[in-house]
């Protein structure tokens, strides 16, 4: 297993739609640097920005993406990107190429490079790195291999 990280830092917190913006405050106090939320919630985005954190709300439609951007989101989490497909992504990027996007839902080692080619700022890859079957089997070498593949693809597109 790889243990190259010198220190662990709390970097994010998912804020559920029913949770008050106070959840963002608690995350900031715990050391969060950014807030990921599953939807476009004006109050959560405002509180996140007030706290000096990066705001990353989830959106699917062009209207949701542009609303999040207008409200101050730094990056918009496109979900479920893998299921929407690259045809959909190509179509929405025409009129909204100025918005930073993060692909989540269905991002794999096989398609991550394509997202980078489309100009995505990042991806949510927890499904590949927190695979319940690998964890249950203690197959952390496979998880490490996957992480290395993602990093290799990212470096190749830098």
Rosetta blueprint (number, residue, H / E / L):
1 X L
2 X L
3 X L
4 X L
5 X L
6 X L
7 X L
8 X L
9 X L
10 X L
11 X L
12 X E
13 X E
14 X E
15 X E
16 X L
17 X L
18 X L
19 X L
20 X L
21 X L
22 X H
23 X H
24 X H
25 X H
26 X H
27 X H
28 X H
29 X H
30 X L
31 X L
32 X L
33 X L
34 X E
35 X E
36 X E
37 X E
38 X L
39 X L
40 X L
41 X L
42 X H
43 X H
44 X H
45 X H
46 X H
47 X H
48 X H
49 X H
50 X H
51 X L
52 X L
53 X L
54 X E
55 X E
56 X E
57 X E
58 X E
59 X E
60 X L
61 X L
62 X H
63 X H
64 X H
65 X H
66 X H
67 X H
68 X H
69 X H
70 X H
71 X L
72 X L
73 X L
74 X L
75 X L
76 X E
77 X E
78 X E
79 X E
80 X L
81 X H
82 X H
83 X H
84 X H
85 X H
86 X H
87 X H
88 X H
89 X H
90 X H
91 X H
92 X H
93 X H
94 X H
95 X H
96 X L
97 X L
98 X L
99 X L
100 X L
101 X E
102 X E
103 X E
104 X E
105 X L
106 X L
107 X L
108 X L
109 X L
110 X L
111 X L
112 X H
113 X H
114 X H
115 X H
116 X H
117 X H
118 X L
119 X L
120 X L
121 X L
122 X E
123 X E
124 X E
125 X L
126 X H
127 X H
128 X H
129 X H
130 X L
131 X L
132 X H
133 X H
134 X H
135 X H
136 X H
137 X H
138 X L
139 X L
140 X H
141 X H
142 X H
143 X H
144 X H
145 X H
146 X H
147 X H
148 X H
149 X H
150 X H
151 X H
152 X H
153 X H
154 X H
155 X H
156 X H
157 X L
158 X L
